[in-house]
């Protein structure tokens, strides 16, 4: 069963990885997105994430369920609140029978999450405050 979480709590990569490990899976792919200092010429100091939790959780379920119906396991965690440089903002993990599926589904999940799930970021940069995707 998938594990989905949107929370102010720090992301514990080791615990989330453990949720993916099972004898039927031969491939585990994970993506961890962290707060970076530079985006081109823009220097970021910190980011604040916010979410509309009920809608965001429903969207995550819509993403995870079809992948799990194909025999994989999905783990997604996204932070909200204020994050500093290098802190983990998002974890996406997929365990599948084969690595190719795990890679494909993990990339699909992070790309689709960023486009469709109502989680917003307010970037506090050295020159001004920006709203990101």
N, C-alpha and C positions, 0 to 999 in steps of 0.2 A: 504494500500500500504506500502511495506517495506520502512524502512529508513536505509540507509547505508552511512557511512562517514569514511573517512581516512583523518586525519587532524592533524596539530600541536596544535590545540586548546585543552585545558583541557576538559576532559570528565565530563559532568554534569549529574550524575546518576539520579537526581530527574527529570530533563527535559526529559531524555530518557525513564524513567519509565512512565511518563505521556503519551508518544506516544503509549504505550501498553494498556492503560486502555480504555475499551469499554464495553458496556452492553452485548455483545455476548460472551465475554470471561470469563470463570470461573476460569482459572488458568493462572498465570503469573510466569514464571521462569526467573531468571536473573543470569548471571555470570559476576563478575567484577574481572579482573586480575590486580593485583597491583605489583609494583616493590618491591621485597623482598630482605632482607639483606643477608640471608644465603641460599645457595644451597649445602647441605652437608657441606664440609669443605671449600667451596669457599665463600668468603665475597665480595659481590657486593657493589660498591659505587654509580653507576648510570648506566643507559642504554640509548643508542641512537637507535631509531627505524628509519628505512628508508623503502620506498616502491616504487615499480614501479606502480604508481597510475592507469593508464589505465587498465593494466592487473589485478591488485588487485581488482579494482571496478567490472570488468567483472566477476571475480571469485566469489566475494561476491553475485552478482546478480544470478549467477548459483546456489549458495547454498540457497538463500532466496526464489527464485521464486517457486520451487516445494512445499515448505512448505506453502507458502501463497496460492497456488492453492488448498490446502487441507483445507482452511478456517482459517488459523492462521495468526498472524501478527508477523513480524520479525523486530528487531531493532539491528543493529550492528554498533559500533563505535570503531575505533582503532586510537590510538595516533601515531604520528611520531615526530621525534625530540628528544631532550634530556629530560629524565625523572629522577627524583630523587626518593629515597626510599619512599615508601607508595603511590606514585602517581598512579592513575588508567591508565593502558596501553590499556585495552580493555574492552568493554561492549558488552555482547550478551544477548538479551532478546527475549523471545517468549511468546506471548499471544495465548492461545488456549481455546477451549470450556471446556476441562478437563485437570486437572493437569498432568496426566500421559503423555499426548502428549506434553505438555509444557516442562516437564523435559526431555523427550526423545529428542525432537528436539533441545533444548538448548545445551545439551551435544554433540549431533551430530555436531551442528554448531561450537562450540568452538574447538572440536577435529579436525574437517575437516579444519577449518580456519588455525589452526597451521600447518597442513601438506601441504595444497595446495595453500594458498594465498601468493603471493610474497611480504611478509613483513619480513624484516630482523632485527635482533637485534645485536648490538655491546655492549658487556658487559664490563664495566670498573670495574675490580675487584681490590682488594688491592695488588695482586701480578702481574697481567698482564691484557692485553686486549684480550677478546675472542669473536668470532662470534658464536652466538647461532642460533637456528632454526628459 
